[in-house]
Each structure stands twice: as structure tokens, then as C-alpha cells.
Amino acid sequence: MSLVWGVSAYLHTNQISTDATFKDIENRLKVDNHVNVGDISINTASMPLKVKGKTNRLKIYLVE
């Protein structure tokens, strides 16, 4: 996908909760300069996390 859409993939193995995962991802993206404070970010996930099913959650938020 990165060749077509400029998508960067990250492997995230910590599965405490969906909210904790989204916060970890936000922090990683800030460190790698992919997002800045005030940017709009969209995260997708499947819930519950341990089932690893199809995407059924979408979170749109302002990066803090």
C-alpha cells in the first residue's frame, strides 16, 4: 500500500485496550513526525482486540 497511497505500516503488539493502543500509535506517529499537535487523525480497529476480526470501530480525533 505504501507504493500506491503513501501508507506506512507499523506493527503494534501491545493489546491492553483499544484506547491505549490508539494513544500508543498517536505517540509513535508524533515521534516519527507523521502528525503534529492540532492535526486530525483517523484510527480504525476491530473490537474486541483479542478476536482480531474485521474493522468495526472508527475514531476521528484531534491530535493533542
MOPAC internal coordinates of N, CA, C and O (Angstrom, degrees):
PM7 1SCF
backbone

  N    0.0000 0     0.00 0     0.00 0    0    0    0
  C    1.4428 1     0.00 0     0.00 0    1    0    0
  C    1.5166 1   111.56 1     0.00 0    2    1    0
  O    1.2310 1   119.77 1   151.45 1    3    2    1
  N    1.3189 1   118.04 1   -28.55 1    3    2    1
  C    1.4608 1   118.93 1  -177.38 1    5    3    2
  C    1.5272 1   111.41 1   -65.77 1    6    5    3
  O    1.2310 1   119.83 1   151.23 1    7    6    5
  N    1.3126 1   117.93 1   -28.77 1    7    6    5
  C    1.4582 1   120.24 1   178.73 1    9    7    6
  C    1.5196 1   111.50 1   -70.56 1   10    9    7
  O    1.2310 1   120.15 1   145.88 1   11   10    9
  N    1.3260 1   117.32 1   -34.12 1   11   10    9
  C    1.4494 1   121.52 1  -175.97 1   13   11   10
  C    1.5271 1   112.27 1   -89.64 1   14   13   11
  O    1.2310 1   119.92 1   133.32 1   15   14   13
  N    1.3287 1   117.75 1   -46.68 1   15   14   13
  C    1.4561 1   121.35 1  -171.20 1   17   15   14
  C    1.5188 1   114.56 1  -115.91 1   18   17   15
  O    1.2310 1   119.32 1   179.92 1   19   18   17
  N    1.3063 1   118.90 1    -0.08 1   19   18   17
  C    1.4543 1   120.75 1  -177.59 1   21   19   18
  C    1.5128 1   113.18 1    73.09 1   22   21   19
  O    1.2310 1   120.15 1  -150.98 1   23   22   21
  N    1.3154 1   117.33 1    29.02 1   23   22   21
  C    1.4542 1   122.70 1  -179.20 1   25   23   22
  C    1.5192 1   109.73 1   -85.64 1   26   25   23
  O    1.2310 1   120.21 1   -45.16 1   27   26   25
  N    1.3234 1   117.20 1   134.84 1   27   26   25
  C    1.4608 1   121.79 1   174.07 1   29   27   26
  C    1.5224 1   108.49 1  -107.61 1   30   29   27
  O    1.2310 1   120.05 1   -51.35 1   31   30   29
  N    1.3122 1   117.50 1   128.65 1   31   30   29
  C    1.4657 1   121.93 1  -178.66 1   33   31   30
  C    1.5231 1   110.00 1   -97.09 1   34   33   31
  O    1.2310 1   121.16 1   -39.74 1   35   34   33
  N    1.3251 1   115.38 1   140.26 1   35   34   33
  C    1.4533 1   122.72 1   175.78 1   37   35   34
  C    1.5264 1   108.13 1  -128.10 1   38   37   35
  O    1.2310 1   120.45 1   -41.70 1   39   38   37
  N    1.3218 1   116.75 1   138.30 1   39   38   37
  C    1.4562 1   121.60 1   174.35 1   41   39   38
  C    1.5177 1   107.88 1   -91.44 1   42   41   39
  O    1.2310 1   120.74 1   -56.18 1   43   42   41
  N    1.3220 1   116.19 1   123.82 1   43   42   41
  C    1.4696 1   121.13 1   179.97 1   45   43   42
  C    1.5259 1   107.37 1  -122.64 1   46   45   43
  O    1.2310 1   120.19 1   -64.35 1   47   46   45
  N    1.3253 1   117.25 1   115.65 1   47   46   45
  C    1.4687 1   120.57 1  -174.61 1   49   47   46
  C    1.5212 1   113.76 1  -105.14 1   50   49   47
  O    1.2310 1   119.80 1   169.71 1   51   50   49
  N    1.3365 1   118.00 1   -10.29 1   51   50   49
  C    1.4553 1   121.51 1   179.92 1   53   51   50
  C    1.5268 1   108.84 1   -76.05 1   54   53   51
  O    1.2310 1   120.03 1   -60.40 1   55   54   53
  N    1.3371 1   117.55 1   119.60 1   55   54   53
  C    1.4593 1   120.41 1  -175.62 1   57   55   54
  C    1.5295 1   111.78 1  -122.77 1   58   57   55
  O    1.2310 1   120.60 1  -124.39 1   59   58   57
  N    1.3248 1   116.45 1    55.61 1   59   58   57
  C    1.4638 1   120.56 1   178.75 1   61   59   58
  C    1.5272 1   109.56 1   -71.75 1   62   61   59
  O    1.2310 1   120.91 1   124.61 1   63   62   61
  N    1.3221 1   115.86 1   -55.39 1   63   62   61
  C    1.4618 1   122.11 1   177.80 1   65   63   62
  C    1.5241 1   107.68 1  -159.34 1   66   65   63
  O    1.2310 1   120.86 1   -14.98 1   67   66   65
  N    1.3160 1   115.97 1   165.02 1   67   66   65
  C    1.4602 1   120.08 1   178.85 1   69   67   66
  C    1.5226 1   110.60 1   -63.68 1   70   69   67
  O    1.2310 1   120.11 1   135.95 1   71   70   69
  N    1.3307 1   117.39 1   -44.05 1   71   70   69
  C    1.4656 1   120.29 1  -179.93 1   73   71   70
  C    1.5235 1   111.67 1   -63.16 1   74   73   71
  O    1.2310 1   119.78 1   139.62 1   75   74   73
  N    1.3248 1   118.03 1   -40.38 1   75   74   73
  C    1.4680 1   121.69 1   177.70 1   77   75   74
  C    1.5249 1   110.45 1   -65.36 1   78   77   75
  O    1.2310 1   120.48 1   141.02 1   79   78   77
  N    1.3124 1   116.69 1   -38.98 1   79   78   77
  C    1.4611 1   120.98 1   177.86 1   81   79   78
  C    1.5173 1   110.59 1   -63.21 1   82   81   79
  O    1.2310 1   120.10 1   133.86 1   83   82   81
  N    1.3379 1   117.41 1   -46.14 1   83   82   81
  C    1.4625 1   120.84 1   178.99 1   85   83   82
  C    1.5265 1   111.00 1   -61.13 1   86   85   83
  O    1.2310 1   120.07 1   140.81 1   87   86   85
  N    1.3248 1   117.47 1   -39.19 1   87   86   85
  C    1.4713 1   120.65 1   179.38 1   89   87   86
  C    1.5360 1   110.40 1   -67.67 1   90   89   87
  O    1.2310 1   120.09 1   138.33 1   91   90   89
  N    1.3400 1   117.44 1   -41.67 1   91   90   89
  C    1.4699 1   121.00 1   176.44 1   93   91   90
  C    1.5205 1   110.65 1   -59.96 1   94   93   91
  O    1.2310 1   120.51 1   136.76 1   95   94   93
  N    1.3173 1   116.63 1   -43.24 1   95   94   93
  C    1.4648 1   121.12 1  -179.61 1   97   95   94
  C    1.5246 1   110.38 1   -65.05 1   98   97   95
  O    1.2310 1   120.51 1   136.56 1   99   98   97
  N    1.3349 1   116.64 1   -43.44 1   99   98   97
  C    1.4639 1   120.27 1   178.30 1  101   99   98
  C    1.5271 1   110.51 1   -58.41 1  102  101   99
  O    1.2310 1   120.33 1   134.47 1  103  102  101
  N    1.3260 1   116.97 1   -45.53 1  103  102  101
  C    1.4623 1   120.92 1   179.85 1  105  103  102
  C    1.5269 1   111.45 1   -62.72 1  106  105  103
  O    1.2310 1   120.14 1   138.19 1  107  106  105
  N    1.3217 1   117.33 1   -41.81 1  107  106  105
  C    1.4692 1   120.68 1   179.22 1  109  107  106
  C    1.5245 1   111.16 1   -64.61 1  110  109  107
  O    1.2310 1   120.48 1   138.22 1  111  110  109
  N    1.3261 1   116.70 1   -41.78 1  111  110  109
  C    1.4572 1   120.32 1   179.55 1  113  111  110
  C    1.5270 1   111.76 1   -65.57 1  114  113  111
  O    1.2310 1   120.13 1   145.94 1  115  114  113
  N    1.3333 1   117.36 1   -34.06 1  115  114  113
  C    1.4630 1   120.93 1   175.54 1  117  115  114
  C    1.5257 1   110.59 1   -65.66 1  118  117  115
  O    1.2310 1   120.52 1   134.02 1  119  118  117
  N    1.3360 1   116.62 1   -45.98 1  119  118  117
  C    1.4714 1   121.29 1  -179.68 1  121  119  118
  C    1.5254 1   110.55 1   -60.00 1  122  121  119
  O    1.2310 1   120.37 1   140.38 1  123  122  121
  N    1.3392 1   116.89 1   -39.62 1  123  122  121
  C    1.4658 1   121.53 1  -178.83 1  125  123  122
  C    1.5345 1   112.72 1   -85.61 1  126  125  123
  O    1.2310 1   120.38 1  -172.86 1  127  126  125
  N    1.3325 1   116.87 1     7.14 1  127  126  125
  C    1.4757 1   123.06 1   177.85 1  129  127  126
  C    1.5243 1   113.78 1    59.30 1  130  129  127
  O    1.2310 1   120.75 1  -144.43 1  131  130  129
  N    1.3382 1   116.17 1    35.57 1  131  130  129
  C    1.4669 1   120.02 1   174.27 1  133  131  130
  C    1.5219 1   111.29 1   -91.31 1  134  133  131
  O    1.2310 1   120.17 1   153.89 1  135  134  133
  N    1.3346 1   117.28 1   -26.11 1  135  134  133
  C    1.4656 1   122.42 1   176.25 1  137  135  134
  C    1.5177 1   109.52 1  -135.82 1  138  137  135
  O    1.2310 1   121.34 1   -23.20 1  139  138  137
  N    1.3180 1   115.05 1   156.80 1  139  138  137
  C    1.4603 1   122.01 1   177.12 1  141  139  138
  C    1.5203 1   108.63 1  -128.98 1  142  141  139
  O    1.2310 1   120.83 1   -16.59 1  143  142  141
  N    1.3257 1   116.02 1   163.41 1  143  142  141
  C    1.4635 1   120.95 1   176.61 1  145  143  142
  C    1.5256 1   107.97 1   -56.79 1  146  145  143
  O    1.2310 1   120.76 1   -47.68 1  147  146  145
  N    1.3284 1   116.15 1   132.32 1  147  146  145
  C    1.4583 1   121.68 1   179.89 1  149  147  146
  C    1.5225 1   113.86 1    96.85 1  150  149  147
  O    1.2310 1   119.96 1   167.22 1  151  150  149
  N    1.3406 1   117.68 1   -12.78 1  151  150  149
  C    1.4665 1   121.06 1   176.30 1  153  151  150
  C    1.5252 1   110.21 1   -72.43 1  154  153  151
  O    1.2310 1   120.87 1   -24.95 1  155  154  153
  N    1.3090 1   115.94 1   155.05 1  155  154  153
  C    1.4645 1   121.21 1   173.32 1  157  155  154
  C    1.5236 1   107.45 1   -95.18 1  158  157  155
  O    1.2310 1   120.86 1   -47.30 1  159  158  157
  N    1.3307 1   115.97 1   132.70 1  159  158  157
  C    1.4669 1   121.57 1  -179.38 1  161  159  158
  C    1.5217 1   109.19 1  -124.78 1  162  161  159
  O    1.2310 1   120.96 1   -31.77 1  163  162  161
  N    1.3097 1   115.77 1   148.23 1  163  162  161
  C    1.4588 1   121.94 1   177.73 1  165  163  162
  C    1.5187 1   108.12 1  -124.98 1  166  165  163
  O    1.2310 1   120.52 1   -55.98 1  167  166  165
  N    1.3246 1   116.61 1   124.02 1  167  166  165
  C    1.4626 1   122.33 1   176.97 1  169  167  166
  C    1.5155 1   109.35 1  -117.48 1  170  169  167
  O    1.2310 1   121.12 1   -35.85 1  171  170  169
  N    1.3149 1   115.46 1   144.15 1  171  170  169
  C    1.4577 1   120.95 1   174.21 1  173  171  170
  C    1.5168 1   108.57 1  -121.80 1  174  173  171
  O    1.2310 1   120.94 1   -26.02 1  175  174  173
  N    1.3368 1   115.80 1   153.98 1  175  174  173
  C    1.4613 1   120.03 1  -179.74 1  177  175  174
  C    1.5220 1   109.13 1  -157.87 1  178  177  175
  O    1.2310 1   121.59 1   -14.19 1  179  178  177
  N    1.3195 1   114.56 1   165.81 1  179  178  177
  C    1.4605 1   119.99 1   169.89 1  181  179  178
  C    1.5203 1   107.20 1  -112.24 1  182  181  179
  O    1.2310 1   120.82 1   -42.48 1  183  182  181
  N    1.3061 1   116.03 1   137.52 1  183  182  181
  C    1.4605 1   120.99 1  -178.90 1  185  183  182
  C    1.5147 1   109.18 1  -123.82 1  186  185  183
  O    1.2310 1   119.79 1   -39.16 1  187  186  185
  N    1.3115 1   118.00 1   140.84 1  187  186  185
  C    1.4550 1   127.12 1    -3.46 1  189  187  186
  C    1.5312 1   111.41 1   -70.92 1  190  189  187
  O    1.2310 1   120.65 1   -24.41 1  191  190  189
  N    1.3205 1   116.36 1   155.59 1  191  190  189
  C    1.4620 1   121.86 1  -174.92 1  193  191  190
  C    1.5208 1   113.60 1   -57.80 1  194  193  191
  O    1.2310 1   120.03 1   137.56 1  195  194  193
  N    1.3017 1   117.54 1   -42.44 1  195  194  193
  C    1.4648 1   120.84 1  -173.22 1  197  195  194
  C    1.5269 1   113.54 1   -69.44 1  198  197  195
  O    1.2310 1   119.96 1   161.69 1  199  198  197
  N    1.3430 1   117.69 1   -18.31 1  199  198  197
  C    1.4610 1   121.03 1  -179.67 1  201  199  198
  C    1.5273 1   111.01 1   -75.94 1  202  201  199
  O    1.2310 1   120.44 1   148.66 1  203  202  201
  N    1.3308 1   116.77 1   -31.34 1  203  202  201
  C    1.4707 1   122.91 1  -179.15 1  205  203  202
  C    1.5242 1   111.19 1    56.41 1  206  205  203
  O    1.2310 1   121.00 1  -130.11 1  207  206  205
  N    1.3080 1   115.69 1    49.89 1  207  206  205
  C    1.4572 1   122.03 1  -179.65 1  209  207  206
  C    1.5160 1   111.65 1   -92.00 1  210  209  207
  O    1.2310 1   121.61 1    23.36 1  211  210  209
  N    1.3281 1   114.52 1  -156.64 1  211  210  209
  C    1.4574 1   121.25 1   179.72 1  213  211  210
  C    1.5229 1   110.18 1   -76.58 1  214  213  211
  O    1.2310 1   120.63 1   -21.94 1  215  214  213
  N    1.3304 1   116.40 1   158.06 1  215  214  213
  C    1.4531 1   121.48 1   179.87 1  217  215  214
  C    1.5217 1   110.19 1   -61.94 1  218  217  215
  O    1.2310 1   120.67 1   -53.87 1  219  218  217
  N    1.3247 1   116.32 1   126.13 1  219  218  217
  C    1.4579 1   120.58 1   177.63 1  221  219  218
  C    1.5342 1   111.84 1  -138.26 1  222  221  219
  O    1.2310 1   120.42 1  -165.94 1  223  222  221
  N    1.3353 1   116.80 1    14.06 1  223  222  221
  C    1.4661 1   120.90 1   176.29 1  225  223  222
  C    1.5150 1   109.23 1  -140.29 1  226  225  223
  O    1.2310 1   121.21 1   -44.34 1  227  226  225
  N    1.3169 1   115.29 1   135.66 1  227  226  225
  C    1.4565 1   122.80 1   177.50 1  229  227  226
  C    1.5228 1   107.48 1  -129.88 1  230  229  227
  O    1.2310 1   120.45 1   -52.85 1  231  230  229
  N    1.3326 1   116.74 1   127.15 1  231  230  229
  C    1.4638 1   120.98 1   179.10 1  233  231  230
  C    1.5184 1   108.84 1  -124.03 1  234  233  231
  O    1.2310 1   121.08 1   -58.60 1  235  234  233
  N    1.3235 1   115.54 1   121.40 1  235  234  233
  C    1.4570 1   122.46 1   176.41 1  237  235  234
  C    1.5268 1   106.35 1  -111.70 1  238  237  235
  O    1.2310 1   120.60 1   -55.72 1  239  238  237
  N    1.3240 1   116.47 1   124.28 1  239  238  237
  C    1.4566 1   118.44 1  -175.44 1  241  239  238
  C    1.5280 1   111.40 1  -149.97 1  242  241  239
  O    1.2310 1   121.38 1   -14.97 1  243  242  241
  N    1.3117 1   114.96 1   165.03 1  243  242  241
  C    1.4568 1   123.60 1   176.82 1  245  243  242
  C    1.5296 1   108.18 1   -91.68 1  246  245  243
  O    1.2310 1   120.33 1   -53.03 1  247  246  245
  N    1.3221 1   116.98 1   126.97 1  247  246  245
  C    1.4605 1   121.62 1  -178.53 1  249  247  246
  C    1.5263 1   109.06 1   -67.24 1  250  249  247
  O    1.2310 1   120.46 1   -50.69 1  251  250  249
  N    1.3328 1   116.73 1   129.31 1  251  250  249
  C    1.4723 1   121.64 1  -178.87 1  253  251  250
  C    1.5172 1   110.86 1   -92.95 1  254  253  251
  O    1.2310 1   120.10 1   180.00 1  255  254  253

